[in-house]
C-alpha cells in the first residue's frame, strides 16, 4: 500500500505562486502515474495534472500555462508549481497515485486559498 503526504498549501493573493510537494512511501515500486487533483467548493474532486515516471505530463485546460507538474523519482516525490493563481483555484489539493489502472492512493489534502 502507498502512503502520500502533501505539503506546501496556504494563502496567496491573486497572481501569486505556491509550490505543492508530495512524498510517497510504502509499496512504491509499482508507481507509474502520479498526479494532483483538487476539490473546489461546491464541486467534485477533479484532476488538475498528472505525470508518468518517464516525465510525460498532462494538464487540464484551466491550468495550462500556469501550473507545472514534476517529479523526483529518486526521492519518491511529486511537485506542483502553481503560478498566476486565481481565486477560482481555491480548494483542497490532493496528491494521488495510480495503482493497477485506477487512482487508488490519496493524500489527506492541502488547502490552497487565493484571495485578496
N, C-alpha and C positions, 0 to 999 in steps of 0.2 A: 504494500500500500504506500502511496505517495502522500507526503505532507507538504503543504505550501504555506509560506508565511510572507505576507506583504508588508511593505513599509513605504513611507515617503508621501503619504497623503497630507492634506492640510488645507489651509485657506490661502487664496491668492486673489488679487484683483484681476479684472478683465484685461487681457493682453499679456498676462504674466505666464510663468512657466513652473512646472513641477516635474519631478522625476520619481516614478514609482519603481520599486525594486521587489523582486520575489525570489525567495530562496526555496529550493526543493530539497527534500530529504526522504529517506526511506528507500523503497524499491524503485529507484530511478533509472535502472538500466534500460527499461523498455520505453522511456520517454522519447517521443519524437516531437510532436507538435505541442507547443505551449502558447498561451495567449492571455489576453486581458479582455474581460467583459465588464460591463457597467450596468448598474441599475439606477436609472434616473427616476426621481419621484413621480409616481403615477404610471410608470411604465414597467414592462417586464425586463428582466435582465437580458442583455444583448451583447453580441460580440463587438469588440472595438478593433482588435488587431490580433493576428496570430503569426507565429514564426516556426518553421521547421528546424530540425537540428542542423540542416545544411544552410540555414540562414535565409530561406525563401520566405518573404514576408507578404502579408495581405492586410489591407486596411479597409474599413468600411468608408463609404463616401464622405460622411460627415467629418472625418478626422484626417483625411488625406491631405498631405502638405503641412500638417500641423503636428501630428504625432509621429514618433519613430519608435518602433519596437526593435529590441536587440537582445542577444543572449550571450552568456559566457558559459559554455558547456563545461569547462574545466571546474568552474565554481558552482555549477548547477543553479545558475541564476538567470532570470529574465528581467528586462527593464522596459519601461515605457516612458520615453521623454515626451512631455506634453508642452507644446509652445502655443502662443496666441490663444490662450484659454478663454473660453466664452462662458457666460452664466449658464448656457444650455449644457455645458459639460459637467455641471454639478451632479454628483451622485456617488454611489459606493462602487469602487472599482475592485474587481476580483481577479486574482491570478488563477489560471486553470490549466490543466494538462489533459491531453487526450490519452486514454488507455483503451486498447482494444477497440479503437474506432469511434469512441464517444468521449465527450467532455465529462470525465468522471472524477477528477481530483480538483478540489476547490480550496482556495484560501478563505479566511474569515472575512476578508474585505477591508478596504481602507477608504475613508471618507475624503472626497475632494469637493471643496466648496469654492466657487468662483463668484465673487460679488464685490461691489464697491462699498 
